[in-house]
Amino acid sequence: MPETTAASSRTGRLLAAPLALILSVGSLTACGPTDDGPHADGTRPSSVTSPSVTSPSASGPSAPGAPSVPAAGKTAGTGPTTRHTASSSPAAGRDPDDPDDRLHQWMESGSIPMNASYHWPMLDTSARLADGEKFLFEEHCGARRTPETDSLARAAWMEKARPGKNDGDQNWLAQETIAAHLQDGKRKASALFGGLAKELQACGSAHTSVTYTTRDSRHVAATIVLDKDTARPTTLHEYLAVVGDNVLELSLWATPYHQDGGNKPDVAWPGPPDTSVFQAMTTPVCPQGKQC
Protein backbone atom coordinates (compact mmCIF):
# COMPACT_ATOMS: atom_id res chain seq x y z
CA MET A 1 0.00 0.00 0.00
CA PRO A 2 2.73 2.66 0.71
CA GLU A 3 4.38 1.89 -2.66
CA THR A 4 1.05 2.36 -4.49
CA THR A 5 0.45 5.68 -2.77
CA ALA A 6 3.93 6.91 -3.67
CA ALA A 7 3.50 5.91 -7.33
CA SER A 8 0.15 7.69 -7.50
CA SER A 9 1.69 10.81 -5.98
CA ARG A 10 4.50 10.85 -8.55
CA THR A 11 2.00 10.37 -11.42
CA GLY A 12 -0.09 13.27 -10.12
CA ARG A 13 2.96 15.55 -10.01
CA LEU A 14 3.91 14.62 -13.58
CA LEU A 15 0.42 15.44 -14.85
CA ALA A 16 0.26 18.67 -12.87
CA ALA A 17 3.46 20.12 -14.37
CA PRO A 18 2.26 20.29 -18.04
CA LEU A 19 -1.09 21.61 -16.85
CA ALA A 20 0.63 24.41 -14.95
CA LEU A 21 2.75 25.25 -18.01
CA ILE A 22 -0.33 25.40 -20.26
CA LEU A 23 -2.12 27.67 -17.79
CA SER A 24 0.94 29.92 -17.62
CA VAL A 25 1.16 30.29 -21.42
CA GLY A 26 -2.57 30.96 -21.62
CA SER A 27 -2.23 33.67 -19.02
CA LEU A 28 0.54 35.38 -21.01
CA THR A 29 -1.51 35.16 -24.21
CA ALA A 30 -4.60 36.66 -22.66
CA CYS A 31 -2.92 39.41 -20.68
CA GLY A 32 0.30 40.21 -22.57
CA PRO A 33 0.84 42.86 -25.34
CA THR A 34 -0.79 42.25 -28.71
CA ASP A 35 1.19 41.84 -31.94
CA ASP A 36 0.82 45.47 -32.96
CA GLY A 37 0.47 47.11 -29.58
CA PRO A 38 3.29 48.90 -27.73
CA HIS A 39 5.14 47.56 -24.72
CA ALA A 40 4.91 49.33 -21.40
CA ASP A 41 8.00 51.39 -22.23
CA GLY A 42 6.39 52.66 -25.46
CA THR A 43 8.36 50.39 -27.84
CA ARG A 44 6.90 47.82 -30.19
CA PRO A 45 7.89 44.16 -30.40
CA SER A 46 10.88 43.72 -32.69
CA SER A 47 9.98 40.40 -34.26
CA VAL A 48 6.31 39.56 -34.43
CA THR A 49 4.91 37.78 -37.45
CA SER A 50 1.21 37.46 -37.95
CA PRO A 51 0.17 34.29 -39.73
CA SER A 52 -2.49 36.21 -41.69
CA VAL A 53 -0.04 38.60 -43.43
CA THR A 54 1.47 37.53 -46.75
CA SER A 55 4.94 38.71 -47.67
CA PRO A 56 5.07 40.98 -50.76
CA SER A 57 7.51 38.57 -52.37
CA ALA A 58 5.17 35.61 -51.98
CA SER A 59 3.98 34.15 -55.26
CA GLY A 60 0.83 32.53 -53.97
CA PRO A 61 -2.65 34.09 -54.24
CA SER A 62 -3.78 36.58 -51.63
CA ALA A 63 -6.28 35.62 -49.00
CA PRO A 64 -9.92 36.40 -49.88
CA GLY A 65 -10.67 40.05 -49.22
CA ALA A 66 -6.99 41.03 -48.80
CA PRO A 67 -5.52 43.72 -51.07
CA SER A 68 -3.27 42.35 -53.77
CA VAL A 69 0.43 43.19 -53.53
CA PRO A 70 2.35 43.94 -56.77
CA ALA A 71 5.35 41.81 -57.57
CA ALA A 72 8.80 43.21 -56.88
CA GLY A 73 9.96 45.74 -59.45
CA LYS A 74 6.44 46.56 -60.68
CA THR A 75 4.07 49.35 -59.86
CA ALA A 76 0.37 48.84 -59.44
CA GLY A 77 -1.89 50.40 -62.06
CA THR A 78 0.65 50.70 -64.88
CA GLY A 79 -0.59 47.94 -67.13
CA PRO A 80 -1.64 48.73 -70.70
CA THR A 81 -5.32 48.41 -69.87
CA THR A 82 -5.21 51.37 -67.48
CA ARG A 83 -3.16 53.75 -69.62
CA HIS A 84 -6.16 55.75 -70.93
CA THR A 85 -8.86 55.09 -68.34
CA ALA A 86 -7.97 58.02 -66.07
CA SER A 87 -7.18 60.51 -68.82
CA SER A 88 -8.29 64.06 -68.14
CA SER A 89 -7.67 64.91 -71.80
CA PRO A 90 -7.12 62.97 -75.03
CA ALA A 91 -3.40 63.78 -74.80
CA ALA A 92 -2.88 62.05 -71.44
CA GLY A 93 -1.22 58.66 -71.30
CA ARG A 94 0.17 58.69 -74.85
CA ASP A 95 3.16 56.61 -75.88
CA PRO A 96 5.40 58.46 -78.37
CA ASP A 97 6.97 55.15 -79.46
CA ASP A 98 3.63 53.52 -80.27
CA PRO A 99 2.59 53.99 -83.94
CA ASP A 100 -1.05 53.67 -82.89
CA ASP A 101 -0.60 56.72 -80.67
CA ARG A 102 0.39 58.90 -83.61
CA LEU A 103 -1.76 60.82 -86.04
CA HIS A 104 -2.39 59.45 -89.52
CA GLN A 105 -4.07 62.46 -91.11
CA TRP A 106 -1.20 64.51 -92.50
CA MET A 107 -1.63 66.22 -95.85
CA GLU A 108 0.12 64.71 -98.85
CA SER A 109 3.63 66.13 -99.09
CA GLY A 110 3.16 66.64 -102.82
CA SER A 111 0.35 69.09 -102.03
CA ILE A 112 2.54 71.39 -99.94
CA PRO A 113 3.31 74.57 -101.89
CA MET A 114 6.69 74.60 -103.70
CA ASN A 115 6.96 70.82 -103.76
CA ALA A 116 8.36 71.07 -107.29
CA SER A 117 11.40 72.85 -105.84
CA TYR A 118 11.79 71.09 -102.50
CA HIS A 119 10.33 67.60 -103.05
CA TRP A 120 8.99 67.57 -99.51
CA PRO A 121 9.27 64.18 -97.77
CA MET A 122 6.23 62.55 -96.21
CA LEU A 123 5.10 64.42 -93.13
CA ASP A 124 4.57 61.37 -90.95
CA THR A 125 8.30 60.62 -91.11
CA SER A 126 9.04 63.84 -89.20
CA ALA A 127 5.95 63.87 -86.96
CA ARG A 128 6.48 64.40 -83.25
CA LEU A 129 4.38 64.92 -80.15
CA ALA A 130 3.73 68.60 -79.43
CA ASP A 131 1.15 68.56 -76.63
CA GLY A 132 1.10 71.91 -74.82
CA GLU A 133 3.21 73.67 -77.46
CA LYS A 134 2.13 76.74 -79.41
CA PHE A 135 1.26 76.90 -83.08
CA LEU A 136 4.05 78.15 -85.30
CA PHE A 137 2.57 81.57 -86.06
CA GLU A 138 2.21 82.13 -82.30
CA GLU A 139 5.93 81.55 -81.87
CA HIS A 140 6.82 83.98 -84.65
CA CYS A 141 4.36 86.64 -83.49
CA GLY A 142 5.06 86.29 -79.79
CA ALA A 143 1.32 85.80 -79.35
CA ARG A 144 -0.31 85.94 -75.94
CA ARG A 145 -3.07 83.44 -75.47
CA THR A 146 -6.20 84.04 -73.47
CA PRO A 147 -6.78 81.54 -70.64
CA GLU A 148 -9.60 79.95 -72.67
CA THR A 149 -7.50 79.50 -75.81
CA ASP A 150 -4.60 78.13 -73.79
CA SER A 151 -6.85 75.66 -71.98
CA LEU A 152 -8.37 74.45 -75.26
CA ALA A 153 -4.98 74.04 -76.93
CA ARG A 154 -3.53 72.09 -74.01
CA ALA A 155 -6.52 69.73 -73.97
CA ALA A 156 -5.91 68.73 -77.58
CA TRP A 157 -3.95 65.83 -78.98
CA MET A 158 -1.27 67.84 -80.81
CA GLU A 159 1.52 66.85 -83.17
CA LYS A 160 3.85 68.72 -85.51
CA ALA A 161 5.66 67.65 -88.66
CA ARG A 162 8.42 69.63 -90.39
CA PRO A 163 9.59 68.00 -93.63
CA GLY A 164 13.21 68.47 -94.68
CA LYS A 165 15.98 70.76 -93.47
CA ASN A 166 16.21 73.03 -96.54
CA ASP A 167 19.90 73.79 -96.24
CA GLY A 168 21.78 76.00 -98.67
CA ASP A 169 19.65 77.93 -101.12
CA GLN A 170 16.50 76.03 -100.18
CA ASN A 171 15.61 78.57 -97.57
CA TRP A 172 11.89 77.96 -97.21
CA LEU A 173 10.72 75.89 -94.25
CA ALA A 174 7.36 74.16 -93.88
CA GLN A 175 5.44 72.73 -90.96
CA GLU A 176 2.00 71.29 -90.38
CA THR A 177 0.47 71.30 -86.91
CA ILE A 178 -2.65 69.33 -85.96
CA ALA A 179 -4.64 69.73 -82.76
CA ALA A 180 -6.96 66.74 -82.76
CA HIS A 181 -9.63 64.96 -80.75
CA LEU A 182 -10.70 67.92 -78.67
CA GLN A 183 -13.13 66.90 -75.94
CA ASP A 184 -16.68 68.03 -76.65
CA GLY A 185 -15.70 67.90 -80.32
CA LYS A 186 -16.69 70.52 -82.82
CA ARG A 187 -17.74 73.24 -80.37
CA LYS A 188 -14.35 73.41 -78.64
CA ALA A 189 -12.45 73.07 -81.92
CA SER A 190 -14.35 76.06 -83.28
CA ALA A 191 -13.62 78.00 -80.08
CA LEU A 192 -9.89 77.22 -80.37
CA PHE A 193 -9.88 78.25 -84.03
CA GLY A 194 -11.61 81.53 -83.14
CA GLY A 195 -9.05 82.27 -80.43
CA LEU A 196 -6.17 81.60 -82.80
CA ALA A 197 -7.71 83.81 -85.48
CA LYS A 198 -7.84 86.69 -82.98
CA GLU A 199 -4.20 86.11 -82.07
CA LEU A 200 -3.25 86.22 -85.74
CA GLN A 201 -5.08 89.52 -86.17
CA ALA A 202 -3.27 90.96 -83.13
CA CYS A 203 0.07 90.02 -84.72
CA GLY A 204 -0.02 93.15 -86.89
CA SER A 205 2.03 96.05 -85.56
CA ALA A 206 4.37 98.83 -86.64
CA HIS A 207 7.01 96.23 -87.44
CA THR A 208 4.77 93.36 -88.62
CA SER A 209 2.20 93.33 -91.40
CA VAL A 210 -0.65 90.83 -91.77
CA THR A 211 -2.39 90.59 -95.15
CA TYR A 212 -5.39 88.25 -95.48
CA THR A 213 -6.31 86.35 -98.62
CA THR A 214 -9.02 84.18 -96.99
CA ARG A 215 -10.89 84.94 -93.80
CA ASP A 216 -14.11 83.15 -92.81
CA SER A 217 -15.52 81.14 -89.92
CA ARG A 218 -13.56 77.99 -90.84
CA HIS A 219 -10.50 79.17 -92.79
CA VAL A 220 -7.82 81.84 -92.50
CA ALA A 221 -5.01 82.40 -94.98
CA ALA A 222 -2.59 85.27 -94.47
CA THR A 223 0.85 86.52 -95.38
CA ILE A 224 2.78 87.83 -92.40
CA VAL A 225 5.96 89.87 -92.76
CA LEU A 226 7.87 90.17 -89.49
CA ASP A 227 10.60 92.74 -88.93
CA LYS A 228 9.56 94.30 -92.21
CA ASP A 229 11.73 97.36 -91.61
CA THR A 230 14.96 95.38 -91.15
CA ALA A 231 17.50 94.02 -93.63
CA ARG A 232 16.29 90.44 -93.13
CA PRO A 233 12.49 90.33 -92.79
CA THR A 234 10.80 86.99 -92.27
CA THR A 235 7.92 86.16 -94.59
CA LEU A 236 5.38 83.65 -93.24
CA HIS A 237 2.51 82.19 -95.25
CA GLU A 238 -0.04 80.97 -92.73
CA TYR A 239 -3.06 78.70 -93.21
CA LEU A 240 -5.48 77.88 -90.39
CA ALA A 241 -8.53 75.64 -90.70
CA VAL A 242 -11.04 73.91 -88.47
CA VAL A 243 -12.75 70.70 -89.55
CA GLY A 244 -14.74 68.44 -87.23
CA ASP A 245 -12.95 68.32 -83.89
CA ASN A 246 -9.58 69.23 -85.42
CA VAL A 247 -7.68 72.49 -85.84
CA LEU A 248 -5.04 72.47 -88.59
CA GLU A 249 -2.16 74.80 -89.34
CA LEU A 250 0.17 74.88 -92.35
CA SER A 251 3.06 77.34 -92.22
CA LEU A 252 5.73 78.16 -94.79
CA TRP A 253 8.34 80.78 -93.98
CA ALA A 254 11.70 82.15 -95.07
CA THR A 255 14.27 84.62 -93.78
CA PRO A 256 16.55 85.63 -96.70
CA TYR A 257 20.21 85.59 -95.77
CA HIS A 258 21.72 87.26 -98.84
CA GLN A 259 22.09 90.97 -99.46
CA ASP A 260 22.25 91.01 -103.26
CA GLY A 261 18.92 89.44 -104.04
CA GLY A 262 16.63 92.21 -102.93
CA ASN A 263 16.04 90.46 -99.59
CA LYS A 264 13.84 87.88 -101.25
CA PRO A 265 13.84 84.11 -100.80
CA ASP A 266 15.81 82.14 -103.37
CA VAL A 267 12.60 80.41 -104.52
CA ALA A 268 9.74 82.74 -105.40
CA TRP A 269 6.41 82.18 -103.69
CA PRO A 270 4.14 80.56 -106.32
CA GLY A 271 0.91 81.96 -104.88
CA PRO A 272 -1.20 78.79 -104.96
CA PRO A 273 -5.00 79.17 -104.63
CA ASP A 274 -6.04 79.10 -100.97
CA THR A 275 -8.84 76.67 -101.76
CA SER A 276 -6.40 74.04 -103.08
CA VAL A 277 -4.18 74.35 -100.01
CA PHE A 278 -7.12 74.06 -97.61
CA GLN A 279 -8.48 71.06 -99.51
CA ALA A 280 -5.12 69.29 -99.23
CA MET A 281 -5.03 70.04 -95.48
CA THR A 282 -8.57 68.93 -94.66
CA THR A 283 -9.06 65.92 -96.95
CA PRO A 284 -7.06 63.47 -94.74
CA VAL A 285 -9.16 64.57 -91.74
CA CYS A 286 -12.49 64.74 -93.57
CA PRO A 287 -12.51 62.89 -96.91
CA GLN A 288 -14.66 64.34 -99.65
CA GLY A 289 -18.27 63.30 -99.28
CA LYS A 290 -18.00 62.82 -95.52
CA GLN A 291 -19.96 65.06 -93.18
CA CYS A 292 -17.53 66.62 -90.66
C-alpha positions in Angstrom: 0.0 0.0 0.0 2.7 2.7 0.7 4.4 1.9 -2.7 1.0 2.4 -4.5 0.5 5.7 -2.8 3.9 6.9 -3.7 3.5 5.9 -7.3 0.1 7.7 -7.5 1.7 10.8 -6.0 4.5 10.9 -8.6 2.0 10.4 -11.4 -0.1 13.3 -10.1 3.0 15.5 -10.0 3.9 14.6 -13.6 0.4 15.4 -14.8 0.3 18.7 -12.9 3.5 20.1 -14.4 2.3 20.3 -18.0 -1.1 21.6 -16.9 0.6 24.4 -14.9 2.8 25.3 -18.0 -0.3 25.4 -20.3 -2.1 27.7 -17.8 0.9 29.9 -17.6 1.2 30.3 -21.4 -2.6 31.0 -21.6 -2.2 33.7 -19.0 0.5 35.4 -21.0 -1.5 35.2 -24.2 -4.6 36.7 -22.7 -2.9 39.4 -20.7 0.3 40.2 -22.6 0.8 42.9 -25.3 -0.8 42.2 -28.7 1.2 41.8 -31.9 0.8 45.5 -33.0 0.5 47.1 -29.6 3.3 48.9 -27.7 5.1 47.6 -24.7 4.9 49.3 -21.4 8.0 51.4 -22.2 6.4 52.7 -25.5 8.4 50.4 -27.8 6.9 47.8 -30.2 7.9 44.2 -30.4 10.9 43.7 -32.7 10.0 40.4 -34.3 6.3 39.6 -34.4 4.9 37.8 -37.4 1.2 37.5 -37.9 0.2 34.3 -39.7 -2.5 36.2 -41.7 0.0 38.6 -43.4 1.5 37.5 -46.7 4.9 38.7 -47.7 5.1 41.0 -50.8 7.5 38.6 -52.4 5.2 35.6 -52.0 4.0 34.1 -55.3 0.8 32.5 -54.0 -2.7 34.1 -54.2 -3.8 36.6 -51.6 -6.3 35.6 -49.0 -9.9 36.4 -49.9 -10.7 40.1 -49.2 -7.0 41.0 -48.8 -5.5 43.7 -51.1 -3.3 42.3 -53.8 0.4 43.2 -53.5 2.3 43.9 -56.8 5.4 41.8 -57.6 8.8 43.2 -56.9 10.0 45.7 -59.5 6.4 46.6 -60.7 4.1 49.4 -59.9 0.4 48.8 -59.4 -1.9 50.4 -62.1 0.7 50.7 -64.9 -0.6 47.9 -67.1 -1.6 48.7 -70.7 -5.3 48.4 -69.9 -5.2 51.4 -67.5 -3.2 53.7 -69.6 -6.2 55.7 -70.9 -8.9 55.1 -68.3 -8.0 58.0 -66.1 -7.2 60.5 -68.8 -8.3 64.1 -68.1 -7.7 64.9 -71.8 -7.1 63.0 -75.0 -3.4 63.8 -74.8 -2.9 62.0 -71.4 -1.2 58.7 -71.3 0.2 58.7 -74.9 3.2 56.6 -75.9 5.4 58.5 -78.4 7.0 55.2 -79.5 3.6 53.5 -80.3 2.6 54.0 -83.9 -1.1 53.7 -82.9 -0.6 56.7 -80.7 0.4 58.9 -83.6 -1.8 60.8 -86.0 -2.4 59.4 -89.5 -4.1 62.5 -91.1 -1.2 64.5 -92.5 -1.6 66.2 -95.8 0.1 64.7 -98.8 3.6 66.1 -99.1 3.2 66.6 -102.8 0.4 69.1 -102.0 2.5 71.4 -99.9 3.3 74.6 -101.9 6.7 74.6 -103.7 7.0 70.8 -103.8 8.4 71.1 -107.3 11.4 72.9 -105.8 11.8 71.1 -102.5 10.3 67.6 -103.0 9.0 67.6 -99.5 9.3 64.2 -97.8 6.2 62.6 -96.2 5.1 64.4 -93.1 4.6 61.4 -90.9 8.3 60.6 -91.1 9.0 63.8 -89.2 6.0 63.9 -87.0 6.5 64.4 -83.2 4.4 64.9 -80.2 3.7 68.6 -79.4 1.2 68.6 -76.6 1.1 71.9 -74.8 3.2 73.7 -77.5 2.1 76.7 -79.4 1.3 76.9 -83.1 4.0 78.1 -85.3 2.6 81.6 -86.1 2.2 82.1 -82.3 5.9 81.6 -81.9 6.8 84.0 -84.6 4.4 86.6 -83.5 5.1 86.3 -79.8 1.3 85.8 -79.4 -0.3 85.9 -75.9 -3.1 83.4 -75.5 -6.2 84.0 -73.5 -6.8 81.5 -70.6 -9.6 79.9 -72.7 -7.5 79.5 -75.8 -4.6 78.1 -73.8 -6.8 75.7 -72.0 -8.4 74.4 -75.3 -5.0 74.0 -76.9 -3.5 72.1 -74.0 -6.5 69.7 -74.0 -5.9 68.7 -77.6 -3.9 65.8 -79.0 -1.3 67.8 -80.8 1.5 66.8 -83.2 3.9 68.7 -85.5 5.7 67.7 -88.7 8.4 69.6 -90.4 9.6 68.0 -93.6 13.2 68.5 -94.7 16.0 70.8 -93.5 16.2 73.0 -96.5 19.9 73.8 -96.2 21.8 76.0 -98.7 19.6 77.9 -101.1 16.5 76.0 -100.2 15.6 78.6 -97.6 11.9 78.0 -97.2 10.7 75.9 -94.3 7.4 74.2 -93.9 5.4 72.7 -91.0 2.0 71.3 -90.4 0.5 71.3 -86.9 -2.6 69.3 -86.0 -4.6 69.7 -82.8 -7.0 66.7 -82.8 -9.6 65.0 -80.8 -10.7 67.9 -78.7 -13.1 66.9 -75.9 -16.7 68.0 -76.7 -15.7 67.9 -80.3 -16.7 70.5 -82.8 -17.7 73.2 -80.4 -14.3 73.4 -78.6 -12.5 73.1 -81.9 -14.4 76.1 -83.3 -13.6 78.0 -80.1 -9.9 77.2 -80.4 -9.9 78.3 -84.0 -11.6 81.5 -83.1 -9.1 82.3 -80.4 -6.2 81.6 -82.8 -7.7 83.8 -85.5 -7.8 86.7 -83.0 -4.2 86.1 -82.1 -3.2 86.2 -85.7 -5.1 89.5 -86.2 -3.3 91.0 -83.1 0.1 90.0 -84.7 0.0 93.1 -86.9 2.0 96.0 -85.6 4.4 98.8 -86.6 7.0 96.2 -87.4 4.8 93.4 -88.6 2.2 93.3 -91.4 -0.7 90.8 -91.8 -2.4 90.6 -95.1 -5.4 88.2 -95.5 -6.3 86.3 -98.6 -9.0 84.2 -97.0 -10.9 84.9 -93.8 -14.1 83.2 -92.8 -15.5 81.1 -89.9 -13.6 78.0 -90.8 -10.5 79.2 -92.8 -7.8 81.8 -92.5 -5.0 82.4 -95.0 -2.6 85.3 -94.5 0.8 86.5 -95.4 2.8 87.8 -92.4 6.0 89.9 -92.8 7.9 90.2 -89.5 10.6 92.7 -88.9 9.6 94.3 -92.2 11.7 97.4 -91.6 15.0 95.4 -91.2 17.5 94.0 -93.6 16.3 90.4 -93.1 12.5 90.3 -92.8 10.8 87.0 -92.3 7.9 86.2 -94.6 5.4 83.6 -93.2 2.5 82.2 -95.3 0.0 81.0 -92.7 -3.1 78.7 -93.2 -5.5 77.9 -90.4 -8.5 75.6 -90.7 -11.0 73.9 -88.5 -12.7 70.7 -89.5 -14.7 68.4 -87.2 -12.9 68.3 -83.9 -9.6 69.2 -85.4 -7.7 72.5 -85.8 -5.0 72.5 -88.6 -2.2 74.8 -89.3 0.2 74.9 -92.3 3.1 77.3 -92.2 5.7 78.2 -94.8 8.3 80.8 -94.0 11.7 82.1 -95.1 14.3 84.6 -93.8 16.6 85.6 -96.7 20.2 85.6 -95.8 21.7 87.3 -98.8 22.1 91.0 -99.5 22.3 91.0 -103.3 18.9 89.4 -104.0 16.6 92.2 -102.9 16.0 90.5 -99.6 13.8 87.9 -101.2 13.8 84.1 -100.8 15.8 82.1 -103.4 12.6 80.4 -104.5 9.7 82.7 -105.4 6.4 82.2 -103.7 4.1 80.6 -106.3 0.9 82.0 -104.9 -1.2 78.8 -105.0 -5.0 79.2 -104.6 -6.0 79.1 -101.0 -8.8 76.7 -101.8 -6.4 74.0 -103.1 -4.2 74.4 -100.0 -7.1 74.1 -97.6 -8.5 71.1 -99.5 -5.1 69.3 -99.2 -5.0 70.0 -95.5 -8.6 68.9 -94.7 -9.1 65.9 -96.9 -7.1 63.5 -94.7 -9.2 64.6 -91.7 -12.5 64.7 -93.6 -12.5 62.9 -96.9 -14.7 64.3 -99.6 -18.3 63.3 -99.3 -18.0 62.8 -95.5 -20.0 65.1 -93.2 -17.5 66.6 -90.7 
